[in-house]
Amino acid sequence: MNIQIDVNRIVRELETLAGFSSTPAPAVTRVVFSEEDIRARAWFYQRCVEAGLQMREDAVGNTFARWVGSDTDSPAVGTGSHIDAIPNAGRYDGTVGVLGGLEAIRALQRIGYQPKRSIELLLFTAEEPTRFGIGCLGSRLLSGTLAPKATVAWKDADGRSLDQVRLAAGFSGDLAAVKLPQGYYSAFVELHIEQGPLLEQRGVDLGVVTAIAAPASFRIDIYGQGGHAGAVLMTDRHDAFLASAEIALALEAAARCTGAVDSVATTGVCQIFPSAINSIPSQVHMEADIRDIDESRRDKMIAALNDACERVANGRQVRVTVETINRDAPCASAPAVSEALERACQKHSFTFDRMVSRAYHDSLFMSRISPTAMLFIPCRDGVSHRPDEYASPEAIGRGALVLAETLRELSA
């Protein structure tokens, strides 16, 4: 039987979910384990119960909603994404994959389909790095990429630890038990907005992701010598800000010089102390993000960053320290899963492009323990992480339909 997606229902549910926010519409702010996040989770949990799904939550709040198949001994087929949102964000990032996945399951239920392999919808905890400075917390723990002991020293802006906030949110237990065994899923598929302009510019319906970029991020602290802006001569200065500017420009040059469009580097944080117009900056805290789908190219940019820090420190006679926040390997999509997505696109005469994801997602870490692929839908002007983020109902419907067809094939 033909699968029918109730697009209006997804749109209504996206609107309801967007209402769980600490900032007024159209902005969405939903930081992990905040009051808004806890209420959103409870609302989502109830929608899954209404769909007859078997529910469980782990120690960090990853939520599993399982449609039990006839062969309970076989690995399940997984799908899902996240619902946490950075401050002043939009309503589609992550949530399309969660609510689109739920609707895909309901659509299969409506036609009387009975899966052989169980189909499991997964709500990941803290894909965004807002609270603790590192993204994909839930999927890192699920995949064993992050050791639980590494989280012990984490503090949020209020000085609260991960254990404190997760326990307050109702999630207890040993974080070591979060890790899933190899073979838990036979396949994992994540539906997501593109967060870029290519599909819309090309007039293509959907994107089948072939690779996810390797992210690495760093904290860089520069210690110079402060002084009065008028009294210290230029020849005697050890300006921490000018040193930071040199490092940031060197990082930009390293990304531009690889010869690949997939090489990107960003200095997204630059905090100056004492931040007074008439005072020479004595300290600067920077944070840099470096990404590529090719790990060797990415690592050459990292080497260039370290070289620049050493060169600038010597040349300007300042002290520079570099701390690695994360340094993850890229992943390639599993051919069996991406080909299933392509067959589903072709079945419904949807155009699609094979493309890379320069943003990283929970699927990057799920690929460590399961054959994984992603499906992108267009978003208007490529805008994401802003209140005007938008994906049309038609695009959402196409994505959910292809996801449902793919889940049907992979679970048969």
Backbone torsions as a table, in degrees:
resi	resn	phi	psi	omega
1	MET	NA	152.0	179.4
2	ASN	-76.0	138.2	178.9
3	ILE	-83.1	134.4	177.6
4	GLN	-119.0	122.0	179.2
5	ILE	-92.6	131.4	175.6
6	ASP	-87.0	85.1	-175.7
7	VAL	-64.1	-39.9	-178.9
8	ASN	-59.0	-36.0	179.3
9	ARG	-67.2	-43.0	178.0
10	ILE	-60.9	-43.8	-179.0
11	VAL	-62.2	-42.7	177.6
12	ARG	-62.6	-41.6	-179.0
13	GLU	-69.7	-35.9	174.4
14	LEU	-61.7	-39.9	179.1
15	GLU	-65.6	-43.9	178.4
16	THR	-62.6	-45.6	-179.7
17	LEU	-61.9	-37.9	178.6
18	ALA	-62.4	-22.8	179.5
19	GLY	-71.4	-17.1	175.7
20	PHE	-84.1	83.8	-170.9
21	SER	-149.8	145.7	177.0
22	SER	-90.2	-1.1	174.5
23	THR	-123.4	149.7	-175.3
24	PRO	-70.9	153.3	178.2
25	ALA	-59.4	147.2	8.9
26	PRO	-86.3	-0.2	179.8
27	ALA	-71.4	150.4	174.6
28	VAL	-127.3	125.0	172.6
29	THR	-128.2	116.0	-176.9
30	ARG	-144.0	85.6	-177.3
31	VAL	-80.0	141.8	-175.8
32	VAL	-55.1	135.8	178.0
33	PHE	66.5	12.0	169.9
34	SER	-76.0	170.1	177.3
35	GLU	-57.4	-40.3	-179.0
36	GLU	-66.2	-39.9	179.2
37	ASP	-65.8	-42.0	-179.4
38	ILE	-63.9	-41.9	178.7
39	ARG	-68.1	-37.8	177.6
40	ALA	-63.9	-41.2	178.3
41	ARG	-61.6	-43.2	-179.7
42	ALA	-63.7	-39.8	177.8
43	TRP	-64.1	-45.0	179.0
44	PHE	-63.9	-42.9	179.5
45	TYR	-55.3	-44.5	-178.6
46	GLN	-65.8	-36.5	177.5
47	ARG	-62.6	-37.3	179.6
48	CYS	-70.8	-39.7	176.6
49	VAL	-60.9	-42.1	178.6
50	GLU	-61.7	-28.0	178.5
51	ALA	-84.6	3.1	176.9
52	GLY	77.4	23.7	-176.9
53	LEU	-89.9	148.0	-180.0
54	GLN	-84.5	124.5	-168.8
55	MET	-108.5	144.7	167.2
56	ARG	-153.6	155.0	177.0
57	GLU	-129.8	143.4	179.4
58	ASP	-99.4	-172.8	-170.5
59	ALA	-68.6	-19.8	178.8
60	VAL	-106.2	3.9	175.8
61	GLY	96.2	1.6	170.7
62	ASN	-57.9	132.3	-173.8
63	THR	-115.1	128.0	-176.3
64	PHE	-113.8	124.2	178.8
65	ALA	-119.4	107.8	-169.6
66	ARG	-108.0	128.9	167.3
67	TRP	-93.3	105.5	-170.9
68	VAL	-71.3	127.4	179.2
69	GLY	-89.6	177.4	-177.7
70	SER	-74.4	-25.0	179.5
71	ASP	-108.4	88.4	-174.8
72	THR	-76.8	-8.8	178.5
73	ASP	-85.6	-16.1	-178.7
74	SER	-86.6	152.3	175.4
75	PRO	-58.7	147.6	-179.6
76	ALA	-81.0	166.8	169.4
77	VAL	-101.7	127.9	-175.3
78	GLY	-109.7	151.4	171.2
79	THR	-150.7	162.4	177.9
80	GLY	147.8	-177.1	-178.2
81	SER	-167.0	-146.7	-173.5
82	HIS	-129.5	161.9	176.3
83	ILE	-123.1	-4.1	176.1
84	ASP	-70.2	150.1	-174.8
85	ALA	-137.0	137.1	177.4
86	ILE	-65.7	163.7	177.2
87	PRO	-57.1	135.1	175.4
88	ASN	61.1	43.9	-178.6
89	ALA	-98.6	-167.1	178.7
90	GLY	-110.3	-172.1	-171.2
91	ARG	-104.3	3.4	-171.5
92	TYR	-111.9	-24.7	-177.6
93	ASP	-63.3	118.2	179.6
94	GLY	82.1	-46.5	-173.8
95	THR	-65.4	-31.8	177.5
96	VAL	-61.4	-37.9	179.5
97	GLY	-71.0	-31.0	179.0
98	VAL	-77.4	-53.9	-177.1
99	LEU	-76.0	-31.2	173.1
100	GLY	-65.7	-36.5	176.3
101	GLY	-66.6	-39.9	177.7
102	LEU	-64.0	-43.5	179.5
103	GLU	-67.7	-34.0	176.3
104	ALA	-60.3	-42.4	177.7
105	ILE	-65.2	-45.6	-179.6
106	ARG	-62.6	-37.8	179.4
107	ALA	-64.6	-39.5	176.7
108	LEU	-67.2	-37.4	176.4
109	GLN	-62.4	-39.3	-176.2
110	ARG	-64.7	-29.9	180.0
111	ILE	-90.4	4.9	176.6
112	GLY	81.6	14.3	179.7
113	TYR	-67.6	139.8	176.3
114	GLN	-120.3	110.0	-177.3
115	PRO	-71.4	145.2	171.9
116	LYS	-79.4	-56.3	172.3
117	ARG	-80.2	140.9	175.3
118	SER	-62.1	147.0	174.5
119	ILE	-109.4	126.3	-175.5
120	GLU	-122.0	125.7	175.6
121	LEU	-93.6	128.2	-173.3
122	LEU	-119.9	123.0	172.2
123	LEU	-98.4	111.1	-177.9
124	PHE	-81.1	144.4	174.5
125	THR	-85.0	130.4	166.2
126	ALA	55.7	59.2	170.0
127	GLU	-66.3	-34.9	179.7
128	GLU	-81.4	148.0	-177.4
129	PRO	-88.2	12.6	-167.5
130	THR	-55.3	-46.2	-169.8
131	ARG	-82.1	-40.1	-174.0
132	PHE	-121.3	5.2	172.8
133	GLY	83.8	4.3	177.4
134	ILE	-136.5	132.1	-176.8
135	GLY	-86.1	165.4	174.3
136	CYS	59.7	42.6	-179.1
137	LEU	-57.8	-51.0	-176.2
138	GLY	-62.1	-46.2	-177.8
139	SER	-73.6	-29.0	174.5
140	ARG	-62.7	-43.7	179.1
141	LEU	-70.0	-40.5	178.6
142	LEU	-59.4	-38.4	-175.9
143	SER	-88.8	-6.6	-177.3
144	GLY	78.0	10.4	179.1
145	THR	-71.8	-29.3	179.7
146	LEU	-112.8	125.6	176.4
147	ALA	-77.5	131.5	-179.3
148	PRO	-53.1	-35.3	-178.2
149	LYS	-64.9	-21.6	179.4
150	ALA	-69.5	-18.6	-177.2
151	THR	-87.9	-7.9	-171.9
152	VAL	-60.3	-38.4	-175.6
153	ALA	-86.8	-3.0	-177.4
154	TRP	-66.4	138.2	173.8
155	LYS	-134.9	144.0	174.2
156	ASP	-87.3	-174.7	-176.0
157	ALA	-62.9	-21.6	179.0
158	ASP	-95.1	5.6	178.8
159	GLY	81.1	13.5	-178.9
160	ARG	-92.8	140.9	-178.9
161	SER	-83.0	165.4	175.4
162	LEU	-59.0	-43.7	179.6
163	ASP	-61.1	-39.9	-179.9
164	GLN	-63.4	-46.4	-174.7
165	VAL	-75.4	-33.9	179.4
166	ARG	-71.4	-37.6	177.7
167	LEU	-66.2	-39.6	177.8
168	ALA	-64.5	-29.2	179.0
169	ALA	-83.6	-4.5	176.7
170	GLY	98.3	14.9	-178.9
171	PHE	-113.3	109.4	-177.4
172	SER	-118.2	177.9	178.7
173	GLY	108.6	174.5	-175.5
174	ASP	-80.6	124.0	179.1
175	LEU	-62.6	-25.9	178.8
176	ALA	-63.7	-24.6	-179.0
177	ALA	-79.4	-6.8	-179.8
178	VAL	-69.7	-33.4	-175.3
179	LYS	-57.2	131.3	177.5
180	LEU	-88.6	148.6	177.1
181	PRO	-75.3	153.8	171.6
182	GLN	-57.6	137.3	179.6
183	GLY	87.1	3.6	177.7
184	TYR	-61.8	-42.2	174.8
185	TYR	-111.3	139.1	171.9
186	SER	-81.0	-22.6	178.1
187	ALA	-163.6	151.6	175.1
188	PHE	-135.8	134.0	-177.9
189	VAL	-129.9	129.6	178.2
190	GLU	-117.6	124.5	173.7
191	LEU	-91.9	134.6	-174.6
192	HIS	-156.5	152.4	169.4
193	ILE	-68.6	152.2	-175.6
194	GLU	-64.5	-36.2	-172.7
195	GLN	62.2	28.9	177.5
196	GLY	-158.4	171.5	-170.4
197	PRO	-97.7	-2.0	-165.7
198	LEU	-65.3	-45.8	-178.2
199	LEU	-61.3	-45.1	179.8
200	GLU	-64.5	-43.8	-179.5
201	GLN	-62.5	-35.8	-177.6
202	ARG	-87.4	-9.6	-177.8
203	GLY	68.6	34.3	-177.3
204	VAL	-104.2	140.6	-173.9
205	ASP	-68.5	-46.0	-170.3
206	LEU	-144.4	159.4	176.4
207	GLY	-122.1	129.6	174.5
208	VAL	-100.9	116.1	-171.8
209	VAL	-79.4	126.3	-179.5
210	THR	-97.3	-22.5	-178.7
211	ALA	-159.3	151.1	177.1
212	ILE	-118.5	132.2	-173.7
213	ALA	-63.0	151.8	177.8
214	ALA	-87.7	115.9	179.7
215	PRO	-92.9	146.3	170.0
216	ALA	-143.3	139.3	-179.9
217	SER	-137.4	151.9	-170.1
218	PHE	-141.1	146.7	168.4
219	ARG	-103.0	129.8	-177.6
220	ILE	-124.7	122.8	178.8
221	ASP	-116.1	132.2	-176.8
222	ILE	-120.3	128.2	-178.5
223	TYR	-118.1	111.0	178.8
224	GLY	-110.0	-141.7	179.6
225	GLN	-137.4	121.8	-179.7
226	GLY	-79.6	177.5	178.4
227	GLY	165.1	173.8	-178.6
228	HIS	-71.2	133.8	-176.3
229	ALA	-63.1	-23.8	179.9
230	GLY	-97.9	-26.7	-169.6
231	ALA	-91.0	-24.3	-177.3
232	VAL	-93.3	121.5	-179.0
233	LEU	-69.0	153.7	-177.6
234	MET	-59.3	-34.4	-178.2
235	THR	-70.3	-16.2	-176.3
236	ASP	-105.4	9.0	-172.0
237	ARG	-90.5	148.1	172.5
238	HIS	-130.9	71.6	-169.6
239	ASP	-79.7	114.9	-177.4
240	ALA	-66.9	-34.0	-179.5
241	PHE	-69.0	-44.2	179.4
242	LEU	-63.6	-32.9	174.2
243	ALA	-64.4	-42.0	179.9
244	SER	-65.3	-38.7	178.9
245	ALA	-62.4	-40.3	179.3
246	GLU	-63.7	-41.9	179.4
247	ILE	-65.2	-43.8	179.9
248	ALA	-62.3	-41.3	178.9
249	LEU	-68.2	-35.1	176.7
250	ALA	-65.9	-37.2	177.9
251	LEU	-66.7	-42.8	176.4
252	GLU	-58.9	-44.6	-179.3
253	ALA	-62.5	-37.8	179.4
254	ALA	-62.8	-39.1	179.1
255	ALA	-71.0	-39.2	-178.3
256	ARG	-70.6	-23.2	-172.8
257	CYS	-91.6	0.4	-178.3
258	THR	-75.2	-22.7	-176.5
259	GLY	84.1	6.1	-178.3
260	ALA	-121.7	135.3	179.2
261	VAL	-69.5	-17.2	-177.4
262	ASP	-85.7	-0.5	176.7
263	SER	-90.1	120.1	179.6
264	VAL	-137.2	146.0	177.8
265	ALA	-144.0	137.4	-174.4
266	THR	-137.3	131.6	167.9
267	THR	-100.3	100.8	-170.8
268	GLY	-97.2	-14.0	179.8
269	VAL	-130.9	132.1	175.1
270	CYS	-147.9	100.5	-177.1
271	GLN	-108.0	124.2	-173.3
272	ILE	-106.4	135.9	175.4
273	PHE	-122.7	133.3	8.3
274	PRO	-90.2	4.9	176.1
275	SER	60.7	51.8	176.5
276	ALA	-126.5	139.5	-173.4
277	ILE	-62.7	-27.0	-176.4
278	ASN	-108.2	24.3	-179.8
279	SER	-131.0	132.6	177.9
280	ILE	-69.3	128.4	-179.5
281	PRO	-59.5	127.1	180.0
282	SER	-99.9	-24.3	179.5
283	GLN	-141.3	147.0	173.6
284	VAL	-139.3	136.0	171.7
285	HIS	-111.5	123.3	179.5
286	MET	-119.7	154.6	170.4
287	GLU	-134.7	132.1	-174.4
288	ALA	-125.3	145.9	-178.4
289	ASP	-123.6	127.6	-177.5
290	ILE	-128.9	130.4	-175.8
291	ARG	-142.0	151.3	173.1
292	ASP	-167.1	153.6	173.9
293	ILE	-80.3	-13.6	177.9
294	ASP	-105.3	115.9	-173.6
295	GLU	-65.3	-36.9	-178.7
296	SER	-66.8	-38.8	176.3
297	ARG	-65.6	-42.4	178.5
298	ARG	-58.9	-43.8	-177.2
299	ASP	-69.7	-27.5	174.4
300	LYS	-67.7	-35.7	175.8
301	MET	-66.9	-37.7	177.0
302	ILE	-63.4	-42.6	178.1
303	ALA	-61.9	-39.3	178.1
304	ALA	-64.3	-37.9	176.3
305	LEU	-61.7	-47.2	-180.0
306	ASN	-63.6	-40.0	177.5
307	ASP	-62.6	-42.2	179.9
308	ALA	-63.3	-41.2	179.4
309	CYS	-61.6	-42.4	179.6
310	GLU	-67.7	-43.5	-178.7
311	ARG	-63.8	-44.6	-178.2
312	VAL	-68.6	-38.8	178.5
313	ALA	-59.7	-43.3	179.8
314	ASN	-71.6	-42.7	-175.6
315	GLY	-69.5	-35.9	-177.2
316	ARG	-103.1	-0.5	179.8
317	GLN	54.7	53.8	173.4
318	VAL	-123.4	167.8	176.6
319	ARG	-105.2	133.2	-177.8
320	VAL	-127.3	129.1	174.2
321	THR	-118.8	144.7	-179.9
322	VAL	-126.4	126.2	177.6
323	GLU	-118.8	129.5	177.3
324	THR	-80.5	124.5	174.9
325	ILE	-84.7	-51.0	174.8
326	ASN	-154.9	153.8	179.6
327	ARG	-149.6	90.5	-171.6
328	ASP	-104.3	150.8	178.6
329	ALA	-81.0	151.3	175.2
330	PRO	-73.1	174.2	173.8
331	CYS	-139.3	151.0	171.2
332	ALA	-104.1	143.9	178.7
333	SER	-66.1	150.2	176.6
334	ALA	-75.1	124.2	-177.8
335	PRO	-54.2	-38.9	-177.3
336	ALA	-63.1	-35.0	-178.2
337	VAL	-81.0	-44.8	179.9
338	SER	-65.6	-35.2	177.6
339	GLU	-68.0	-34.1	174.1
340	ALA	-63.5	-40.1	175.9
341	LEU	-62.6	-42.4	-179.5
342	GLU	-65.0	-40.2	177.8
343	ARG	-63.0	-38.1	178.8
344	ALA	-66.6	-39.7	175.9
345	CYS	-60.5	-46.6	-177.7
346	GLN	-64.9	-37.0	-179.5
347	LYS	-59.3	-34.4	-177.4
348	HIS	-104.9	13.4	176.6
349	SER	58.5	34.4	174.8
350	PHE	-90.3	135.3	173.9
351	THR	-74.8	149.4	178.4
352	PHE	-149.8	152.9	172.6
353	ASP	-117.2	143.9	166.4
354	ARG	-81.3	133.7	-173.7
355	MET	-151.8	165.5	176.8
356	VAL	-102.2	157.3	173.6
357	SER	-104.4	116.0	177.6
358	ARG	-86.2	-22.3	167.1
359	ALA	-81.7	150.3	176.6
360	TYR	-105.1	155.2	-170.0
361	HIS	-137.6	172.5	176.6
362	ASP	-57.9	-27.8	179.1
363	SER	-60.8	-28.7	177.7
364	LEU	-57.0	-41.7	-177.3
365	PHE	-84.9	-30.8	175.0
366	MET	-65.4	-26.8	179.1
367	SER	-65.4	-16.8	177.7
368	ARG	-71.2	-23.0	-175.1
369	ILE	-125.4	-0.1	-176.8
370	SER	-156.1	147.8	168.7
371	PRO	-60.6	126.3	-168.1
372	THR	-136.9	147.7	171.0
373	ALA	-151.6	164.4	179.6
374	MET	-125.9	153.4	175.3
375	LEU	-123.1	125.9	179.4
376	PHE	-102.9	143.1	167.4
377	ILE	-113.4	153.1	-179.6
378	PRO	-66.8	150.7	169.2
379	CYS	-128.9	144.7	-171.1
380	ARG	-58.1	124.0	178.4
381	ASP	60.0	12.7	-178.4
382	GLY	71.2	12.6	-174.1
383	VAL	-77.0	133.5	173.8
384	SER	-149.6	163.6	-178.0
385	HIS	60.1	31.0	175.9
386	ARG	-141.3	156.4	-179.6
387	PRO	-60.1	-26.9	-178.8
388	ASP	-89.6	13.4	171.0
389	GLU	-55.6	134.3	-175.7
390	TYR	-153.2	134.4	168.8
391	ALA	-126.4	134.0	-174.9
392	SER	-71.7	153.8	174.7
393	PRO	-56.0	-36.7	179.9
394	GLU	-63.0	-43.6	179.4
395	ALA	-65.7	-42.2	178.3
396	ILE	-62.2	-42.7	179.3
397	GLY	-62.3	-43.0	178.0
398	ARG	-62.1	-43.4	-179.9
399	GLY	-62.9	-44.2	-179.9
400	ALA	-65.5	-36.5	179.4
401	LEU	-66.3	-46.8	178.9
402	VAL	-64.1	-38.4	176.1
403	LEU	-61.0	-45.8	-179.7
404	ALA	-61.1	-44.3	178.4
405	GLU	-61.9	-39.9	-179.6
406	THR	-68.1	-42.1	176.8
407	LEU	-63.2	-37.9	177.4
408	ARG	-61.6	-46.1	-179.6
409	GLU	-65.5	-45.4	-174.2
410	LEU	-72.8	-22.0	-177.9
411	SER	-96.5	-4.9	-175.7
412	ALA	-71.7	NA	NA
